[in-house]
């Protein structure tokens, strides 16, 4: 699994384009034909990072100096995730493009993932028995952020609803690996990879899960 992830993300980095916002390295896969979409996403990320800089400046290093990059991809399995193995934060491009996704909620997502980065730096491991506690710590970081910013009521309500809402079965090793499989599938499909490659990677990952 580790080798596959390394191979996959190294491939993504080679074909991605890199931008710099607030000293954060942003990798994306938008070509010249998607200039408008790229501008929307980069503008929203810029405003979200600025909001964090204003109200939670201590979070910013975990979005800039302490990770390799922020990757904007077509992975629709989640809105965002911290991929510890390659030390990146990955965000779903369509969530950022959605007109209903406010700058505040993009910042909320970044704060959540930055908390994962901070916990990893402090020596926390994302082992099965620790996952529920770690996720709740990250959700509480969202809550703190929501209380500090203007127009944060939506974030406060959202965070409160999610804290302790997941069942322990959501954090088992099997569930975690199945989400990883789904994540890679979505990313490969968004890149228009050949079906045989998607099937081959599925087969390898499913062997690891079993």
N, C-alpha and C positions, 0 to 999 in steps of 0.2 A: 504493500500500500504506500509506504513512504517513497519507494523508488518511482512508482507511478505518479504520485503527486509532484515530486520534484521534476520529473520529465515533463509532465503536463504544464506546470506553471513556467518552467524555463522556456518551453515552446511559446507560451502566451507572451512572455516578456520580449522574445525576439521579434514577434510580429506586431507588437503594440507600439503606439506612439506615446511619447512622454511629454507632460506639461509640468510646470512648477507653479504651485499656488500656496502662499503662506509658508514657504519653505517645505511644503509637502510635495513629494513626487507622485504625480497622478498618471497612471498608465491607462490607455483606452484603445479601442479597436475601431474607432470611427475614421472612415476615409474621407476624401475630398467631397464625395457626394452627400455625406452626412454632416456637413459643416454646421448647419443650423442646430441639429441635435447635440453636437459636441459643444457648441456655444451655450446652449441652455443648461447642460449638465455642469460645465465648468463654472458658469456664472452662479449656479445654485450652490455648488461646492464652495466657491469663494465666499459667498454670503454666509454659509453655514460655519465655515472656519473662522470668519470674522466675528460671528456671534459667540463662538466658543472662546475666542481670544478676548472678547470684552467681558464675559461673565464667568468663564471657567478657564482662565489662562493656564492654570497648572496642568490641564488636560492636554494642551497643544503638543508638548514634546512627544507624547505617545502617538501622535498622528503625523509627526514629522521626523524627529531624530531617532526614535526608538523602533521604527519599523522600516522595512525595505521600501514599501510604497503603498499607495491606495490604488487598487485595480478596479476599474469600472468595466463590468463584463455583462454578457447575456445570460448569466447563471440565474435562472428564475426559481431555484429551489429555496431561496431565502432572500430577504431584503438586503441583508449584509451579514458578513461573518469574518471572524479573525481566523486566518489559517496559520496556526502556530508553526507548523513544520517549515513553511517558507517565510514566516514572519511578515505577512501582508494582511491588509484589510481589503476585503472584496465587497463591492457594492453592485446591486442589480441596476442596470442602466434604465430599464423601463420604469422602475420606481422613481428614479431621479427625474425622468422625463415627464412623469405624470403631473398634470397641472394641479391635481388635488394634493400633491405632496408639497407641503410648505417647507420653507427654509428651516423653520424651527424643528420640524420632524426629521429633516436630513441631519441637522446638528445633533438631535437626540440619538439617532442611529450611530453617528460617529462617536458620541460620548460613551455609548454602550460598548462599542468595539474597542475604544481606547482603554476602557476599564479592564477588558480582557488582557490587553497588552501590559498594563500596569501590574496586574496580578501575576502574569507570567514572569515579569521582571522581579517580583517579590518572592518568587520560588514556588508559587502555586502550580500544581499540575492539573491537567484536565482529565483526571482519571474518573472512572465511572462513579465512585463513591463521593467525589467532590463536585460533580457537575451541577447538581441542583443548587447547591450553596453558591457556587461561582456565578451561575446565571442570575440568581436573586440579588447578589451583590451588584452585578452590572445593571439590573433593572432599577435598583435603588439609586445608582449613579444618575440614571435618567431622571428620577424623581427629584433629586437635589438640583439638577440642571433646570428642570421645569419650574422650580420654585424661585430660581434666581433671575430668569429672563422675563421681559415683558411678553404678554400673550402666551404664557406658559401653562394656562389652565388645561388645555387639551393634552399636553404632555403629562401633566400630573395625573389626570384621570386615566390616561392610557397606561402609565407605569403602575399605578395602584391596582388596576384591573389585572395586570400581568404578574405581579409579584405573588409568588406561591401558587400560581394558577396551573402550572404544568404538573403532570403526574410523574412519579419516579420512573415509570416505564419509558418516558420520553428521553431519558438520559442513560439508558443501558448501552453497552458497547455495540450490541446488534443494531439498535436504533440509530446510534451515532454513525456506524459504518454504512447503513442503508441511506442515511441523509448524504453521506459523502458520495455514495454511488449516484444518487439522484443529482447531486451537485455537478459531478463530472459529466454525467449524461447531458444535462442542460447546457453546460458550457461547450461541449463538443458539438452538439446540434446547432448552437448559435453560431459556431464557426464553420458550419456546413461541412463538417468532417465526413469522410466516407462511412457508410453504414457498417462496413466490415470492421473498421477501427473501433467504432462505438461498441459493437458486439464483442470484440476481442477484449477490450478494457472491462466491459461488464463481466465477462467470464472470469477474468483474473481477479477482480474485486469480490465477486460472489464466492470464489474459492476461499478467499481470506475471511469472509464473513462466516462461512460455514466452519 
